[in-house]
Every structure is written in structure tokens, then in C-alpha cells.
């Protein structure tokens, strides 16, 4: 059974999952993550973290942070490799979007990468659409910024 627990940016499970995510991204993107992206992924202002657990096994995480008064930013979504393409990513994303809506946000934005087609497809199927790259991502070629109305 899939369960969720809500925590904060300092939770050691979340920190470890983020390390796994960074290692995979380094491999997929053929080298270290761009320093601009590394700074943008700092967890200092993450307001909420959700950890997904299935049958006592941690399977993934996702975080939320304020982007503007009416917009939340989705950060650090990660599903362990053995649980990908199983619907777990969709369920975790939906849980995070519900939380954003409960907190009064009208929109959610996120940044991904064109070299991550499975993530891109997940976000498109969830109703996200491409938007102009924002903030620190504006200068990066392969960045993929997306937005979704929560209403």
C-alpha cells in the first residue's frame, strides 16, 4: 500500500533521495549538474516535503516551495528506478499538487530538462504546459520550464 509522510527539508531520507537524484542526473546529463541549477535546487526555502513509502520501502520524494504569492514551485521529484513506470510518480505528483492547492496556490511551476523525456511526459499528462524559462533557468539551453493551473 502506498503511503505518504510529510516532513521538512532536513529529513535524512529526503536528503539521501536528493543525493540519489543528483547522481542519476550527473549520469544522464553527462557530467556535473550546472552550478546554476545546483543553486536553484538548494533546499533552504522548501516549505513542504513529501516522502512516498510502499510496504515499508521508501520509493520517492517531492518538494514544494513558494515561487510567488499565488504560485508554488515543484522541486526534487524522484522515484527509485525499480518503481518507475508503475504510476508511483503520477501519484506522488498528484499528492503534491493537492497540497499546493490546499495551501491556496493557484498555479504550480517546475523546471526539468529536455534530456528527461519520461519526466516531461509525466508532467504533460498531468496538465502542465511549457512556459518561458524563468529565473535562474532562463540562460540554460536544455531547461524545460512548465506551468499548471490548479483550478
Order of alpha helices (4+ residues) and beta strands (2+ residues): beta-alpha-alpha-beta-beta-beta-alpha-beta-alpha-beta-beta
